[in-house]
Structures are given as structure tokens and as C-alpha cells.
Amino acid sequence: MDRRKFIKGTALGSAAAAGSMLAAPAIAQTMPKVQWRCTSSFPKSLDTIYGGAEDVAKFVSEATDGNFTIQVYAAGEIVPGLQAADAVTSGTVEMCHTAAYYYVGKNPAYALGATVPFGLNTRGMQAWLLYGGGMDLCNEFYNSEGLHYIPAGNTGAQMGGWFRKEINSVADMNGLKMRIGGLAGRVIEKLGAVPQQIAGGDIYPSLERGTIDAAEWIGPYDDEKLGFYKVAPFYYYPGWWEGNLILNMFVNTDKWAELPPAYQSLLLTAGKAATTEMMAEYDFKNPTAIRQLVDNGAQLRPYPQDVMEACFKAANELYAEINGENAAFKKIYDSMMAFRAETYLWQQVAEYSFDTFMMVKQREGALNMGG
């Protein structure tokens, strides 16, 4: 018997043939063609932070076999970096990749989806957003602004900025002109400083010309690329205003509603993956960059304790003021701060104890190759 004729004539053969004809169209029907534009708040030269949007676009395209594509544009190509969210709400683009605290001028509640002074660290923020109801609370607010919020990146704890002159006490903050983002600007105002909101690509020339006296950006890897050490040699830590920084996608709420549920789920998953990628990349690149900065003349300085205490007090005063007049802020803030107490209690037990021991060993030279 001819085996090929037998299979072709059976029900099995008919089913196999039908399956081969129907499979491709059925899959295609579940993946409609969607083409979006995403404007970034960051220049392409900052490959790590700008790369968060590129990672999201890559993951989404690969998962849909090219049916859902997102074209990423650097700051300035469509709109300036600090107008990215405005471009989304107006419908100029479907989405942006930004830091939500850039828009505190619209409403202080914007900051809570990014970071706030003396708030959560990186792991605490991730836990609160994903398991503490933080993402839902943030979206309750952002949706009212015409935006859907998706976390997509985290820089980890940041450095405390570059200064043209040393900071030895709280008195040295008085009159200081500093580029600083989010609510931290309102905190340092209480110490007499003058905050400036300047996009990343414009910081260096402002420092060089003396238009500002100090600037914070992110950390060693990005800061080295921007060359701040050449014009402001004193490099302070920690960035008490950014114990972490969530980067995020803002999607136009109407465009979000039009997406198939599978694509909505995919964007959320891509954001989580981009967050993991960015944290790992910074953790890998910052150790080398901090050594190179010091070799090139950067002078590391811890913030004086009285500056830290004064800023902590000023931050709490600011939160009390905002909570008294902004119900949207208070609702999110109360949830975040309730978790803050719990996570720092837990992190002291295992994480901090282990890290402290290992850091002592690093200082002793016991972690060098060969022991």
C-alpha cells in the first residue's frame, strides 16, 4: 500500500491539512497591526536610560512577530524632553518614556510614580508598586490626567550631585542654584537653595557657564558620559531625594483602551523586563565608572549629617503641606509611607546585615581575587 496515499485519504490526513491552512491566519487574527510612536525624555547618548524605551519596543515587536511596533524618538526629535507627557495627552504621540516627577508643576502627585525624597529604595519601590497596590493607586491619579502609567526602568539609588564648591554645612546651601528634579527642589528651597529644572542634555553647559552651582543627574555611568567632573569636581552622596527612580511609560488613555488585552498585558510585561534590564545594567556599569571618575579628578564627599537631617525635616514639612491640600497626593503617599516603615524594618534584618558584613570585607581587601 502506498503510505502517502493512505494518510492523505484518512481523517488524520484531512485534519493535518486543514490545520496547516488555518494555523497562520488564526494566529494573525490575534495580532493586529499596531504602529505607535514613543517620545523619550532622554537623549540617545544616555544609552542606559534612553535604552529603557528601546528595550520595551524590542520586546513588544519580538513577542508579536513584528505586528506591534513602537518607534522611539529621542528628546527633541518630536518635542523637548520635559514635554513628553504633554505630547501623549494631546495625542501627538501614543506614548512616552519619562520620569513622572518631571511634571510636578502640574500636580505634586505626579512624583509618587517616580520617587520622592527619603522615600523607598529600589526593592521597596518594586514591592510596593507590584504587590502593595502602588501601581493601581498611581493609575487612579494618572488616568484622571489622560495617562496610563506603566513602570519601565529603575536607576537604583542615585548619587547626590556635582558641586562647584564644597558643602560643609547647611549654611552652604543658602543661595545655591542647583539643577534638581521632582519634589526635591521644593525641599532644598526650604534650606535657601534655588532649584532649577533643566533637561539632561543642557546640564553641562549650565554648569560650565556658572548659570548653576550644582546639578544632580543619576549616577557614575551617566554622569561620566556627561562630563560633569570637568566643571564641578565635588561629587556628593547619597541622593537622598532618589533612593530609587522608576522610569515609566505614559500611554494615552484612549489609545490604551483601544489595545487588545493581549497587547496591554504585553506592554506591562515588557515594562517589567525593561526595569530588570536597566537595574542590572547600571549595577554592572557603575562600579567601573566610579573608579574612572575618581581617577579623572572627581572628589567623593558624603553629605554632612546636618544637611541630611535638615533635608529630612524639610521633606516632612513639605509632605504635611501637600497632604493638607491635595487629596490625590495624600492617598498615594499614605500607602507608600505605610509600606516604607515595614520594608526598612525587614531590610535591616537580613539584607542590611549581609551587605554590611560584605562591605567591611571589601574594605579589608578580602574580596579581591585569591582572597
Helices and strands as residue ranges (DSSP letters): H 3-9, H 11-30, E 34-40, H 47-63, E 68-73, G 81-83, H 84-89, E 95-98, G 100-103, G 108-113, H 122-131, H 134-144, E 147-154, E 161-163, G 170-173, E 177-179, H 184-189, E 194-196, G 200-202, H 203-209, E 214-215, H 220-226, G 228-230, E 234-237, E 246-252, H 253-258, H 261-295, E 299-302, H 305-323, H 327-349, H 351-364
